[in-house]
């Protein structure tokens, strides 16, 4: 009985994590304030178009580019943050 509860709890945690990640994608796409019907309509439309390999490849490229922009922005932010560390005592930047 205890084993079943643990597996059920783990399943709920995985489900919750997945939903949070999917919500993050909606925010990343700039649709945080969009009407839920619009978001669902856009997703249904995209799902219908994915039957074509060319559309799937196009959407994947758009998504990868968006993720790539994030890592470039994060890298630039990290470099900008390090400029303050250069003046610290015992810094590796000396």
PDB file of N, CA, C and O in Angstrom:
ATOM      1  N   UNK A   1       0.824  -1.193   0.000  1.00  0.00           N
ATOM      2  CA  UNK A   1       0.000   0.000   0.000  1.00  0.00           C
ATOM      3  C   UNK A   1       0.874   1.265   0.000  1.00  0.00           C
ATOM      4  O   UNK A   1       0.613   2.202  -0.754  1.00  0.00           O
ATOM      5  N   UNK A   2       1.897   1.284   0.838  1.00  0.00           N
ATOM      6  CA  UNK A   2       2.795   2.430   0.935  1.00  0.00           C
ATOM      7  C   UNK A   2       3.526   2.662  -0.394  1.00  0.00           C
ATOM      8  O   UNK A   2       3.755   3.804  -0.792  1.00  0.00           O
ATOM      9  N   UNK A   3       3.887   1.572  -1.073  1.00  0.00           N
ATOM     10  CA  UNK A   3       4.577   1.660  -2.358  1.00  0.00           C
ATOM     11  C   UNK A   3       3.665   2.306  -3.398  1.00  0.00           C
ATOM     12  O   UNK A   3       4.132   3.105  -4.210  1.00  0.00           O
ATOM     13  N   UNK A   4       2.394   1.981  -3.388  1.00  0.00           N
ATOM     14  CA  UNK A   4       1.444   2.571  -4.331  1.00  0.00           C
ATOM     15  C   UNK A   4       1.306   4.069  -4.097  1.00  0.00           C
ATOM     16  O   UNK A   4       1.239   4.840  -5.054  1.00  0.00           O
ATOM     17  N   UNK A   5       1.264   4.484  -2.853  1.00  0.00           N
ATOM     18  CA  UNK A   5       1.177   5.911  -2.531  1.00  0.00           C
ATOM     19  C   UNK A   5       2.392   6.655  -3.030  1.00  0.00           C
ATOM     20  O   UNK A   5       2.281   7.749  -3.583  1.00  0.00           O
ATOM     21  N   UNK A   6       3.559   6.055  -2.831  1.00  0.00           N
ATOM     22  CA  UNK A   6       4.804   6.698  -3.263  1.00  0.00           C
ATOM     23  C   UNK A   6       4.834   6.849  -4.778  1.00  0.00           C
ATOM     24  O   UNK A   6       5.216   7.903  -5.286  1.00  0.00           O
ATOM     25  N   UNK A   7       4.433   5.807  -5.508  1.00  0.00           N
ATOM     26  CA  UNK A   7       4.406   5.877  -6.960  1.00  0.00           C
ATOM     27  C   UNK A   7       3.386   6.905  -7.429  1.00  0.00           C
ATOM     28  O   UNK A   7       3.632   7.639  -8.386  1.00  0.00           O
ATOM     29  N   UNK A   8       2.242   6.957  -6.754  1.00  0.00           N
ATOM     30  CA  UNK A   8       1.214   7.932  -7.101  1.00  0.00           C
ATOM     31  C   UNK A   8       1.716   9.345  -6.855  1.00  0.00           C
ATOM     32  O   UNK A   8       1.472  10.242  -7.661  1.00  0.00           O
ATOM     33  N   UNK A   9       2.412   9.545  -5.748  1.00  0.00           N
ATOM     34  CA  UNK A   9       2.965  10.855  -5.420  1.00  0.00           C
ATOM     35  C   UNK A   9       4.019  11.268  -6.449  1.00  0.00           C
ATOM     36  O   UNK A   9       4.059  12.423  -6.873  1.00  0.00           O
ATOM     37  N   UNK A  10       4.862  10.330  -6.844  1.00  0.00           N
ATOM     38  CA  UNK A  10       5.889  10.622  -7.844  1.00  0.00           C
ATOM     39  C   UNK A  10       5.249  10.966  -9.177  1.00  0.00           C
ATOM     40  O   UNK A  10       5.713  11.865  -9.880  1.00  0.00           O
ATOM     41  N   UNK A  11       4.193  10.258  -9.525  1.00  0.00           N
ATOM     42  CA  UNK A  11       3.483  10.541 -10.773  1.00  0.00           C
ATOM     43  C   UNK A  11       2.865  11.927 -10.763  1.00  0.00           C
ATOM     44  O   UNK A  11       2.920  12.640 -11.765  1.00  0.00           O
ATOM     45  N   UNK A  12       2.275  12.317  -9.634  1.00  0.00           N
ATOM     46  CA  UNK A  12       1.696  13.657  -9.514  1.00  0.00           C
ATOM     47  C   UNK A  12       2.776  14.717  -9.597  1.00  0.00           C
ATOM     48  O   UNK A  12       2.569  15.762 -10.214  1.00  0.00           O
ATOM     49  N   UNK A  13       3.923  14.468  -8.989  1.00  0.00           N
ATOM     50  CA  UNK A  13       5.026  15.435  -9.050  1.00  0.00           C
ATOM     51  C   UNK A  13       5.525  15.605 -10.478  1.00  0.00           C
ATOM     52  O   UNK A  13       5.789  16.727 -10.912  1.00  0.00           O
ATOM     53  N   UNK A  14       5.659  14.493 -11.220  1.00  0.00           N
ATOM     54  CA  UNK A  14       6.087  14.581 -12.622  1.00  0.00           C
ATOM     55  C   UNK A  14       5.071  15.359 -13.443  1.00  0.00           C
ATOM     56  O   UNK A  14       5.433  16.198 -14.269  1.00  0.00           O
ATOM     57  N   UNK A  15       3.790  15.071 -13.205  1.00  0.00           N
ATOM     58  CA  UNK A  15       2.723  15.760 -13.932  1.00  0.00           C
ATOM     59  C   UNK A  15       2.748  17.259 -13.628  1.00  0.00           C
ATOM     60  O   UNK A  15       2.612  18.080 -14.535  1.00  0.00           O
ATOM     61  N   UNK A  16       2.919  17.609 -12.372  1.00  0.00           N
ATOM     62  CA  UNK A  16       2.967  19.014 -11.969  1.00  0.00           C
ATOM     63  C   UNK A  16       4.161  19.712 -12.605  1.00  0.00           C
ATOM     64  O   UNK A  16       4.038  20.830 -13.106  1.00  0.00           O
ATOM     65  N   UNK A  17       5.305  19.057 -12.586  1.00  0.00           N
ATOM     66  CA  UNK A  17       6.515  19.641 -13.184  1.00  0.00           C
ATOM     67  C   UNK A  17       6.315  19.886 -14.673  1.00  0.00           C
ATOM     68  O   UNK A  17       6.693  20.938 -15.189  1.00  0.00           O
ATOM     69  N   UNK A  18       5.718  18.913 -15.368  1.00  0.00           N
ATOM     70  CA  UNK A  18       5.477  19.056 -16.799  1.00  0.00           C
ATOM     71  C   UNK A  18       4.537  20.233 -17.077  1.00  0.00           C
ATOM     72  O   UNK A  18       4.770  21.005 -18.007  1.00  0.00           O
ATOM     73  N   UNK A  19       3.485  20.371 -16.281  1.00  0.00           N
ATOM     74  CA  UNK A  19       2.539  21.471 -16.473  1.00  0.00           C
ATOM     75  C   UNK A  19       3.207  22.823 -16.226  1.00  0.00           C
ATOM     76  O   UNK A  19       2.940  23.789 -16.941  1.00  0.00           O
ATOM     77  N   UNK A  20       4.061  22.894 -15.232  1.00  0.00           N
ATOM     78  CA  UNK A  20       4.784  24.135 -14.956  1.00  0.00           C
ATOM     79  C   UNK A  20       5.695  24.482 -16.136  1.00  0.00           C
ATOM     80  O   UNK A  20       5.764  25.640 -16.549  1.00  0.00           O
ATOM     81  N   UNK A  21       6.386  23.487 -16.671  1.00  0.00           N
ATOM     82  CA  UNK A  21       7.262  23.726 -17.820  1.00  0.00           C
ATOM     83  C   UNK A  21       6.458  24.187 -19.033  1.00  0.00           C
ATOM     84  O   UNK A  21       6.879  25.100 -19.743  1.00  0.00           O
ATOM     85  N   UNK A  22       5.311  23.566 -19.275  1.00  0.00           N
ATOM     86  CA  UNK A  22       4.474  23.973 -20.400  1.00  0.00           C
ATOM     87  C   UNK A  22       3.953  25.389 -20.213  1.00  0.00           C
ATOM     88  O   UNK A  22       3.883  26.157 -21.173  1.00  0.00           O
ATOM     89  N   UNK A  23       3.585  25.743 -18.983  1.00  0.00           N
ATOM     90  CA  UNK A  23       3.167  27.114 -18.703  1.00  0.00           C
ATOM     91  C   UNK A  23       4.296  28.097 -18.964  1.00  0.00           C
ATOM     92  O   UNK A  23       4.061  29.201 -19.456  1.00  0.00           O
ATOM     93  N   UNK A  24       5.508  27.705 -18.640  1.00  0.00           N
ATOM     94  CA  UNK A  24       6.672  28.542 -18.912  1.00  0.00           C
ATOM     95  C   UNK A  24       6.861  28.798 -20.395  1.00  0.00           C
ATOM     96  O   UNK A  24       7.288  29.879 -20.801  1.00  0.00           O
ATOM     97  N   UNK A  25       6.539  27.795 -21.201  1.00  0.00           N
ATOM     98  CA  UNK A  25       6.640  27.972 -22.650  1.00  0.00           C
ATOM     99  C   UNK A  25       5.623  28.983 -23.155  1.00  0.00           C
ATOM    100  O   UNK A  25       5.911  29.762 -24.063  1.00  0.00           O
ATOM    101  N   UNK A  26       4.443  28.968 -22.568  1.00  0.00           N
ATOM    102  CA  UNK A  26       3.418  29.951 -22.953  1.00  0.00           C
ATOM    103  C   UNK A  26       3.920  31.358 -22.625  1.00  0.00           C
ATOM    104  O   UNK A  26       3.771  32.278 -23.430  1.00  0.00           O
ATOM    105  N   UNK A  27       4.508  31.519 -21.451  1.00  0.00           N
ATOM    106  CA  UNK A  27       5.048  32.820 -21.045  1.00  0.00           C
ATOM    107  C   UNK A  27       6.191  33.219 -21.974  1.00  0.00           C
ATOM    108  O   UNK A  27       6.264  34.366 -22.415  1.00  0.00           O
ATOM    109  N   UNK A  28       7.083  32.275 -22.272  1.00  0.00           N
ATOM    110  CA  UNK A  28       8.228  32.554 -23.135  1.00  0.00           C
ATOM    111  C   UNK A  28       7.782  32.983 -24.533  1.00  0.00           C
ATOM    112  O   UNK A  28       8.440  33.794 -25.185  1.00  0.00           O
ATOM    113  N   UNK A  29       6.666  32.433 -24.979  1.00  0.00           N
ATOM    114  CA  UNK A  29       6.145  32.779 -26.302  1.00  0.00           C
ATOM    115  C   UNK A  29       5.496  34.157 -26.322  1.00  0.00           C
ATOM    116  O   UNK A  29       5.067  34.626 -27.376  1.00  0.00           O
ATOM    117  N   UNK A  30       5.422  34.811 -25.159  1.00  0.00           N
ATOM    118  CA  UNK A  30       4.837  36.143 -25.091  1.00  0.00           C
ATOM    119  C   UNK A  30       3.320  36.127 -24.985  1.00  0.00           C
ATOM    120  O   UNK A  30       2.655  37.113 -25.300  1.00  0.00           O
ATOM    121  N   UNK A  31       2.780  35.002 -24.540  1.00  0.00           N
ATOM    122  CA  UNK A  31       1.323  34.857 -24.484  1.00  0.00           C
ATOM    123  C   UNK A  31       0.767  34.888 -23.059  1.00  0.00           C
ATOM    124  O   UNK A  31      -0.345  34.420 -22.819  1.00  0.00           O
ATOM    125  N   UNK A  32       1.520  35.428 -22.130  1.00  0.00           N
ATOM    126  CA  UNK A  32       1.099  35.467 -20.730  1.00  0.00           C
ATOM    127  C   UNK A  32      -0.262  36.136 -20.566  1.00  0.00           C
ATOM    128  O   UNK A  32      -1.088  35.670 -19.781  1.00  0.00           O
ATOM    129  N   UNK A  33      -0.501  37.205 -21.288  1.00  0.00           N
ATOM    130  CA  UNK A  33      -1.744  37.956 -21.118  1.00  0.00           C
ATOM    131  C   UNK A  33      -2.801  37.601 -22.158  1.00  0.00           C
ATOM    132  O   UNK A  33      -3.888  38.179 -22.165  1.00  0.00           O
ATOM    133  N   UNK A  34      -2.486  36.659 -23.028  1.00  0.00           N
ATOM    134  CA  UNK A  34      -3.445  36.272 -24.064  1.00  0.00           C
ATOM    135  C   UNK A  34      -4.615  35.510 -23.452  1.00  0.00           C
ATOM    136  O   UNK A  34      -4.474  34.816 -22.444  1.00  0.00           O
ATOM    137  N   UNK A  35      -5.751  35.657 -24.077  1.00  0.00           N
ATOM    138  CA  UNK A  35      -6.944  34.921 -23.684  1.00  0.00           C
ATOM    139  C   UNK A  35      -6.670  33.416 -23.813  1.00  0.00           C
ATOM    140  O   UNK A  35      -6.014  32.988 -24.763  1.00  0.00           O
ATOM    141  N   UNK A  36      -7.158  32.629 -22.883  1.00  0.00           N
ATOM    142  CA  UNK A  36      -6.915  31.187 -22.903  1.00  0.00           C
ATOM    143  C   UNK A  36      -7.431  30.536 -24.175  1.00  0.00           C
ATOM    144  O   UNK A  36      -6.819  29.597 -24.684  1.00  0.00           O
ATOM    145  N   UNK A  37      -8.543  31.023 -24.690  1.00  0.00           N
ATOM    146  CA  UNK A  37      -9.089  30.466 -25.931  1.00  0.00           C
ATOM    147  C   UNK A  37      -8.143  30.727 -27.099  1.00  0.00           C
ATOM    148  O   UNK A  37      -8.013  29.892 -27.994  1.00  0.00           O
ATOM    149  N   UNK A  38      -7.490  31.873 -27.090  1.00  0.00           N
ATOM    150  CA  UNK A  38      -6.522  32.193 -28.150  1.00  0.00           C
ATOM    151  C   UNK A  38      -5.328  31.244 -28.054  1.00  0.00           C
ATOM    152  O   UNK A  38      -4.875  30.709 -29.066  1.00  0.00           O
ATOM    153  N   UNK A  39      -4.827  31.038 -26.853  1.00  0.00           N
ATOM    154  CA  UNK A  39      -3.687  30.140 -26.662  1.00  0.00           C
ATOM    155  C   UNK A  39      -4.049  28.728 -27.111  1.00  0.00           C
ATOM    156  O   UNK A  39      -3.293  28.094 -27.847  1.00  0.00           O
ATOM    157  N   UNK A  40      -5.189  28.243 -26.673  1.00  0.00           N
ATOM    158  CA  UNK A  40      -5.605  26.898 -27.056  1.00  0.00           C
ATOM    159  C   UNK A  40      -5.817  26.804 -28.558  1.00  0.00           C
ATOM    160  O   UNK A  40      -5.423  25.816 -29.177  1.00  0.00           O
ATOM    161  N   UNK A  41      -6.433  27.817 -29.152  1.00  0.00           N
ATOM    162  CA  UNK A  41      -6.633  27.823 -30.596  1.00  0.00           C
ATOM    163  C   UNK A  41      -5.321  27.784 -31.356  1.00  0.00           C
ATOM    164  O   UNK A  41      -5.192  27.072 -32.352  1.00  0.00           O
ATOM    165  N   UNK A  42      -4.352  28.548 -30.887  1.00  0.00           N
ATOM    166  CA  UNK A  42      -3.038  28.565 -31.543  1.00  0.00           C
ATOM    167  C   UNK A  42      -2.364  27.193 -31.440  1.00  0.00           C
ATOM    168  O   UNK A  42      -1.755  26.721 -32.400  1.00  0.00           O
ATOM    169  N   UNK A  43      -2.475  26.570 -30.292  1.00  0.00           N
ATOM    170  CA  UNK A  43      -1.866  25.249 -30.107  1.00  0.00           C
ATOM    171  C   UNK A  43      -2.553  24.192 -30.966  1.00  0.00           C
ATOM    172  O   UNK A  43      -1.889  23.343 -31.562  1.00  0.00           O
ATOM    173  N   UNK A  44      -3.875  24.243 -31.027  1.00  0.00           N
ATOM    174  CA  UNK A  44      -4.610  23.288 -31.863  1.00  0.00           C
ATOM    175  C   UNK A  44      -4.248  23.487 -33.328  1.00  0.00           C
ATOM    176  O   UNK A  44      -4.043  22.517 -34.056  1.00  0.00           O
ATOM    177  N   UNK A  45      -4.171  24.739 -33.760  1.00  0.00           N
ATOM    178  CA  UNK A  45      -3.795  25.040 -35.142  1.00  0.00           C
ATOM    179  C   UNK A  45      -2.392  24.518 -35.439  1.00  0.00           C
ATOM    180  O   UNK A  45      -2.161  23.918 -36.489  1.00  0.00           O
ATOM    181  N   UNK A  46      -1.460  24.744 -34.523  1.00  0.00           N
ATOM    182  CA  UNK A  46      -0.087  24.268 -34.716  1.00  0.00           C
ATOM    183  C   UNK A  46      -0.053  22.739 -34.760  1.00  0.00           C
ATOM    184  O   UNK A  46       0.665  22.159 -35.574  1.00  0.00           O
ATOM    185  N   UNK A  47      -0.819  22.092 -33.896  1.00  0.00           N
ATOM    186  CA  UNK A  47      -0.848  20.627 -33.881  1.00  0.00           C
ATOM    187  C   UNK A  47      -1.368  20.081 -35.205  1.00  0.00           C
ATOM    188  O   UNK A  47      -0.856  19.076 -35.697  1.00  0.00           O
ATOM    189  N   UNK A  48      -2.365  20.716 -35.783  1.00  0.00           N
ATOM    190  CA  UNK A  48      -2.912  20.277 -37.078  1.00  0.00           C
ATOM    191  C   UNK A  48      -1.886  20.446 -38.197  1.00  0.00           C
ATOM    192  O   UNK A  48      -1.815  19.620 -39.107  1.00  0.00           O
ATOM    193  N   UNK A  49      -1.104  21.499 -38.131  1.00  0.00           N
ATOM    194  CA  UNK A  49      -0.113  21.774 -39.180  1.00  0.00           C
ATOM    195  C   UNK A  49       1.095  20.849 -39.091  1.00  0.00           C
ATOM    196  O   UNK A  49       1.819  20.685 -40.073  1.00  0.00           O
ATOM    197  N   UNK A  50       1.320  20.248 -37.935  1.00  0.00           N
ATOM    198  CA  UNK A  50       2.516  19.431 -37.748  1.00  0.00           C
ATOM    199  C   UNK A  50       2.473  18.104 -38.484  1.00  0.00           C
ATOM    200  O   UNK A  50       3.422  17.324 -38.399  1.00  0.00           O
ATOM    201  N   UNK A  51       1.402  17.833 -39.200  1.00  0.00           N
ATOM    202  CA  UNK A  51       1.360  16.635 -40.034  1.00  0.00           C
ATOM    203  C   UNK A  51       2.358  16.749 -41.178  1.00  0.00           C
ATOM    204  O   UNK A  51       2.827  15.740 -41.705  1.00  0.00           O
ATOM    205  N   UNK A  52       2.674  17.967 -41.553  1.00  0.00           N
ATOM    206  CA  UNK A  52       3.629  18.203 -42.626  1.00  0.00           C
ATOM    207  C   UNK A  52       5.030  18.323 -42.029  1.00  0.00           C
ATOM    208  O   UNK A  52       5.250  19.095 -41.096  1.00  0.00           O
ATOM    209  N   UNK A  53       5.964  17.564 -42.565  1.00  0.00           N
ATOM    210  CA  UNK A  53       7.339  17.601 -42.066  1.00  0.00           C
ATOM    211  C   UNK A  53       7.963  18.985 -42.201  1.00  0.00           C
ATOM    212  O   UNK A  53       8.739  19.404 -41.342  1.00  0.00           O
ATOM    213  N   UNK A  54       7.630  19.689 -43.270  1.00  0.00           N
ATOM    214  CA  UNK A  54       8.214  21.012 -43.471  1.00  0.00           C
ATOM    215  C   UNK A  54       7.738  21.982 -42.388  1.00  0.00           C
ATOM    216  O   UNK A  54       8.511  22.818 -41.922  1.00  0.00           O
ATOM    217  N   UNK A  55       6.483  21.874 -41.993  1.00  0.00           N
ATOM    218  CA  UNK A  55       5.966  22.757 -40.941  1.00  0.00           C
ATOM    219  C   UNK A  55       6.567  22.402 -39.592  1.00  0.00           C
ATOM    220  O   UNK A  55       6.888  23.285 -38.797  1.00  0.00           O
ATOM    221  N   UNK A  56       6.717  21.122 -39.337  1.00  0.00           N
ATOM    222  CA  UNK A  56       7.339  20.676 -38.087  1.00  0.00           C
ATOM    223  C   UNK A  56       8.773  21.199 -37.994  1.00  0.00           C
ATOM    224  O   UNK A  56       9.202  21.671 -36.942  1.00  0.00           O
ATOM    225  N   UNK A  57       9.502  21.110 -39.096  1.00  0.00           N
ATOM    226  CA  UNK A  57      10.882  21.606 -39.120  1.00  0.00           C
ATOM    227  C   UNK A  57      10.916  23.117 -38.924  1.00  0.00           C
ATOM    228  O   UNK A  57      11.785  23.632 -38.220  1.00  0.00           O
ATOM    229  N   UNK A  58       9.985  23.825 -39.538  1.00  0.00           N
ATOM    230  CA  UNK A  58       9.939  25.285 -39.405  1.00  0.00           C
ATOM    231  C   UNK A  58       9.651  25.684 -37.958  1.00  0.00           C
ATOM    232  O   UNK A  58      10.313  26.567 -37.411  1.00  0.00           O
ATOM    233  N   UNK A  59       8.667  25.035 -37.341  1.00  0.00           N
ATOM    234  CA  UNK A  59       8.324  25.356 -35.955  1.00  0.00           C
ATOM    235  C   UNK A  59       9.463  25.009 -35.000  1.00  0.00           C
ATOM    236  O   UNK A  59       9.723  25.738 -34.043  1.00  0.00           O
ATOM    237  N   UNK A  60      10.136  23.897 -35.265  1.00  0.00           N
ATOM    238  CA  UNK A  60      11.278  23.512 -34.430  1.00  0.00           C
ATOM    239  C   UNK A  60      12.387  24.568 -34.529  1.00  0.00           C
ATOM    240  O   UNK A  60      13.004  24.919 -33.523  1.00  0.00           O
ATOM    241  N   UNK A  61      12.633  25.065 -35.730  1.00  0.00           N
ATOM    242  CA  UNK A  61      13.676  26.091 -35.928  1.00  0.00           C
ATOM    243  C   UNK A  61      13.318  27.377 -35.188  1.00  0.00           C
ATOM    244  O   UNK A  61      14.180  28.015 -34.583  1.00  0.00           O
ATOM    245  N   UNK A  62      12.048  27.750 -35.241  1.00  0.00           N
ATOM    246  CA  UNK A  62      11.606  28.952 -34.518  1.00  0.00           C
ATOM    247  C   UNK A  62      11.823  28.767 -33.018  1.00  0.00           C
ATOM    248  O   UNK A  62      12.330  29.665 -32.345  1.00  0.00           O
ATOM    249  N   UNK A  63      11.440  27.612 -32.498  1.00  0.00           N
ATOM    250  CA  UNK A  63      11.614  27.335 -31.068  1.00  0.00           C
ATOM    251  C   UNK A  63      13.068  27.293 -30.649  1.00  0.00           C
ATOM    252  O   UNK A  63      13.441  27.860 -29.622  1.00  0.00           O
ATOM    253  N   UNK A  64      13.892  26.622 -31.444  1.00  0.00           N
ATOM    254  CA  UNK A  64      15.319  26.555 -31.114  1.00  0.00           C
ATOM    255  C   UNK A  64      15.956  27.934 -31.130  1.00  0.00           C
ATOM    256  O   UNK A  64      16.815  28.236 -30.302  1.00  0.00           O
ATOM    257  N   UNK A  65      15.539  28.767 -32.066  1.00  0.00           N
ATOM    258  CA  UNK A  65      16.076  30.128 -32.124  1.00  0.00           C
ATOM    259  C   UNK A  65      15.692  30.896 -30.864  1.00  0.00           C
ATOM    260  O   UNK A  65      16.503  31.648 -30.323  1.00  0.00           O
ATOM    261  N   UNK A  66      14.466  30.711 -30.398  1.00  0.00           N
ATOM    262  CA  UNK A  66      14.029  31.400 -29.179  1.00  0.00           C
ATOM    263  C   UNK A  66      14.829  30.918 -27.974  1.00  0.00           C
ATOM    264  O   UNK A  66      15.222  31.730 -27.137  1.00  0.00           O
ATOM    265  N   UNK A  67      15.077  29.620 -27.870  1.00  0.00           N
ATOM    266  CA  UNK A  67      15.896  29.116 -26.774  1.00  0.00           C
ATOM    267  C   UNK A  67      17.334  29.601 -26.914  1.00  0.00           C
ATOM    268  O   UNK A  67      17.983  29.903 -25.913  1.00  0.00           O
ATOM    269  N   UNK A  68      17.838  29.680 -28.139  1.00  0.00           N
ATOM    270  CA  UNK A  68      19.192  30.173 -28.372  1.00  0.00           C
ATOM    271  C   UNK A  68      19.350  31.616 -27.948  1.00  0.00           C
ATOM    272  O   UNK A  68      20.389  31.998 -27.409  1.00  0.00           O
ATOM    273  N   UNK A  69      18.327  32.424 -28.188  1.00  0.00           N
ATOM    274  CA  UNK A  69      18.369  33.827 -27.767  1.00  0.00           C
ATOM    275  C   UNK A  69      18.465  33.925 -26.262  1.00  0.00           C
ATOM    276  O   UNK A  69      19.148  34.806 -25.740  1.00  0.00           O
ATOM    277  N   UNK A  70      17.789  33.029 -25.553  1.00  0.00           N
ATOM    278  CA  UNK A  70      17.850  33.030 -24.093  1.00  0.00           C
ATOM    279  C   UNK A  70      19.257  32.756 -23.603  1.00  0.00           C
ATOM    280  O   UNK A  70      19.751  33.440 -22.706  1.00  0.00           O
ATOM    281  N   UNK A  71      19.909  31.751 -24.193  1.00  0.00           N
ATOM    282  CA  UNK A  71      21.250  31.425 -23.716  1.00  0.00           C
ATOM    283  C   UNK A  71      22.238  32.522 -24.077  1.00  0.00           C
ATOM    284  O   UNK A  71      23.182  32.762 -23.325  1.00  0.00           O
ATOM    285  N   UNK A  72      22.048  33.193 -25.204  1.00  0.00           N
ATOM    286  CA  UNK A  72      22.917  34.317 -25.561  1.00  0.00           C
ATOM    287  C   UNK A  72      22.706  35.476 -24.593  1.00  0.00           C
ATOM    288  O   UNK A  72      23.667  36.115 -24.167  1.00  0.00           O
ATOM    289  N   UNK A  73      21.442  35.747 -24.243  1.00  0.00           N
ATOM    290  CA  UNK A  73      21.145  36.822 -23.296  1.00  0.00           C
ATOM    291  C   UNK A  73      21.696  36.502 -21.919  1.00  0.00           C
ATOM    292  O   UNK A  73      22.239  37.375 -21.241  1.00  0.00           O
ATOM    293  N   UNK A  74      21.557  35.252 -21.508  1.00  0.00           N
ATOM    294  CA  UNK A  74      22.070  34.848 -20.197  1.00  0.00           C
ATOM    295  C   UNK A  74      23.590  34.973 -20.165  1.00  0.00           C
ATOM    296  O   UNK A  74      24.158  35.414 -19.166  1.00  0.00           O
ATOM    297  N   UNK A  75      24.251  34.585 -21.261  1.00  0.00           N
ATOM    298  CA  UNK A  75      25.706  34.685 -21.333  1.00  0.00           C
ATOM    299  C   UNK A  75      26.140  36.145 -21.261  1.00  0.00           C
ATOM    300  O   UNK A  75      27.099  36.473 -20.562  1.00  0.00           O
ATOM    301  N   UNK A  76      25.448  37.017 -21.972  1.00  0.00           N
ATOM    302  CA  UNK A  76      25.775  38.442 -21.938  1.00  0.00           C
ATOM    303  C   UNK A  76      25.537  39.008 -20.549  1.00  0.00           C
ATOM    304  O   UNK A  76      26.321  39.826 -20.066  1.00  0.00           O
ATOM    305  N   UNK A  77      24.464  38.579 -19.905  1.00  0.00           N
ATOM    306  CA  UNK A  77      24.161  39.033 -18.549  1.00  0.00           C
ATOM    307  C   UNK A  77      25.241  38.556 -17.581  1.00  0.00           C
ATOM    308  O   UNK A  77      25.677  39.312 -16.712  1.00  0.00           O
ATOM    309  N   UNK A  78      25.672  37.304 -17.731  1.00  0.00           N
ATOM    310  CA  UNK A  78      26.733  36.770 -16.875  1.00  0.00           C
ATOM    311  C   UNK A  78      28.018  37.571 -17.044  1.00  0.00           C
ATOM    312  O   UNK A  78      28.690  37.898 -16.066  1.00  0.00           O
ATOM    313  N   UNK A  79      28.354  37.884 -18.296  1.00  0.00           N
ATOM    314  CA  UNK A  79      29.586  38.655 -18.532  1.00  0.00           C
ATOM    315  C   UNK A  79      29.464  40.049 -17.933  1.00  0.00           C
ATOM    316  O   UNK A  79      30.430  40.569 -17.376  1.00  0.00           O
ATOM    317  N   UNK A  80      28.299  40.651 -18.041  1.00  0.00           N
ATOM    318  CA  UNK A  80      28.103  41.991 -17.483  1.00  0.00           C
ATOM    319  C   UNK A  80      28.204  41.950 -15.972  1.00  0.00           C
ATOM    320  O   UNK A  80      28.733  42.878 -15.359  1.00  0.00           O
ATOM    321  N   UNK A  81      27.707  40.895 -15.369  1.00  0.00           N
ATOM    322  CA  UNK A  81      27.762  40.763 -13.918  1.00  0.00           C
ATOM    323  C   UNK A  81      29.167  40.550 -13.409  1.00  0.00           C
ATOM    324  O   UNK A  81      29.491  40.929 -12.283  1.00  0.00           O
ATOM    325  N   UNK A  82      30.000  39.948 -14.227  1.00  0.00           N
ATOM    326  CA  UNK A  82      31.376  39.662 -13.816  1.00  0.00           C
ATOM    327  C   UNK A  82      32.246  40.913 -13.755  1.00  0.00           C
ATOM    328  O   UNK A  82      33.288  40.906 -13.099  1.00  0.00           O
ATOM    329  N   UNK A  83      31.838  41.977 -14.425  1.00  0.00           N
ATOM    330  CA  UNK A  83      32.670  43.180 -14.406  1.00  0.00           C
ATOM    331  C   UNK A  83      32.798  43.707 -12.988  1.00  0.00           C
ATOM    332  O   UNK A  83      33.832  44.265 -12.620  1.00  0.00           O
ATOM    333  N   UNK A  84      31.739  43.531 -12.180  1.00  0.00           N
ATOM    334  CA  UNK A  84      31.815  43.964 -10.790  1.00  0.00           C
ATOM    335  C   UNK A  84      32.793  43.111  -9.997  1.00  0.00           C
ATOM    336  O   UNK A  84      33.433  43.601  -9.067  1.00  0.00           O
ATOM    337  N   UNK A  85      32.913  41.834 -10.361  1.00  0.00           N
ATOM    338  CA  UNK A  85      33.776  40.919  -9.632  1.00  0.00           C
ATOM    339  C   UNK A  85      35.250  41.195  -9.891  1.00  0.00           C
ATOM    340  O   UNK A  85      36.105  40.759  -9.120  1.00  0.00           O
ATOM    341  N   UNK A  86      35.550  41.900 -10.944  1.00  0.00           N
ATOM    342  CA  UNK A  86      36.955  42.146 -11.285  1.00  0.00           C
ATOM    343  C   UNK A  86      37.644  43.027 -10.253  1.00  0.00           C
ATOM    344  O   UNK A  86      38.866  42.984 -10.114  1.00  0.00           O
ATOM    345  N   UNK A  87      36.879  43.811  -9.542  1.00  0.00           N
ATOM    346  CA  UNK A  87      37.453  44.696  -8.540  1.00  0.00           C
ATOM    347  C   UNK A  87      37.514  44.065  -7.159  1.00  0.00           C
ATOM    348  O   UNK A  87      38.007  44.682  -6.215  1.00  0.00           O
ATOM    349  N   UNK A  88      37.023  42.853  -7.035  1.00  0.00           N
ATOM    350  CA  UNK A  88      36.994  42.205  -5.736  1.00  0.00           C
ATOM    351  C   UNK A  88      38.398  41.742  -5.351  1.00  0.00           C
ATOM    352  O   UNK A  88      39.213  41.403  -6.209  1.00  0.00           O
ATOM    353  N   UNK A  89      38.664  41.735  -4.052  1.00  0.00           N
ATOM    354  CA  UNK A  89      39.960  41.261  -3.546  1.00  0.00           C
ATOM    355  C   UNK A  89      40.038  39.763  -3.777  1.00  0.00           C
ATOM    356  O   UNK A  89      39.086  39.036  -3.493  1.00  0.00           O
ATOM    357  N   UNK A  90      41.172  39.299  -4.293  1.00  0.00           N
ATOM    358  CA  UNK A  90      41.366  37.880  -4.522  1.00  0.00           C
ATOM    359  C   UNK A  90      40.594  37.368  -5.736  1.00  0.00           C
ATOM    360  O   UNK A  90      40.360  36.165  -5.856  1.00  0.00           O
ATOM    361  N   UNK A  91      40.209  38.242  -6.612  1.00  0.00           N
ATOM    362  CA  UNK A  91      39.458  37.840  -7.794  1.00  0.00           C
ATOM    363  C   UNK A  91      40.348  37.088  -8.773  1.00  0.00           C
ATOM    364  O   UNK A  91      41.554  37.322  -8.845  1.00  0.00           O
ATOM    365  N   UNK A  92      39.740  36.195  -9.515  1.00  0.00           N
ATOM    366  CA  UNK A  92      40.479  35.443 -10.540  1.00  0.00           C
ATOM    367  C   UNK A  92      40.765  36.307 -11.753  1.00  0.00           C
ATOM    368  O   UNK A  92      41.464  35.856 -12.660  1.00  0.00           O
ATOM    369  N   UNK A  93      40.259  37.516 -11.808  1.00  0.00           N
ATOM    370  CA  UNK A  93      40.416  38.366 -12.968  1.00  0.00           C
ATOM    371  C   UNK A  93      41.723  39.169 -12.958  1.00  0.00           C
ATOM    372  O   UNK A  93      42.029  39.867 -13.925  1.00  0.00           O
ATOM    373  N   UNK A  94      42.468  39.074 -11.906  1.00  0.00           N
ATOM    374  CA  UNK A  94      43.710  39.860 -11.808  1.00  0.00           C
ATOM    375  C   UNK A  94      44.741  39.439 -12.801  1.00  0.00           C
ATOM    376  O   UNK A  94      45.832  40.007 -12.837  1.00  0.00           O
TER     377      UNK A  94
END
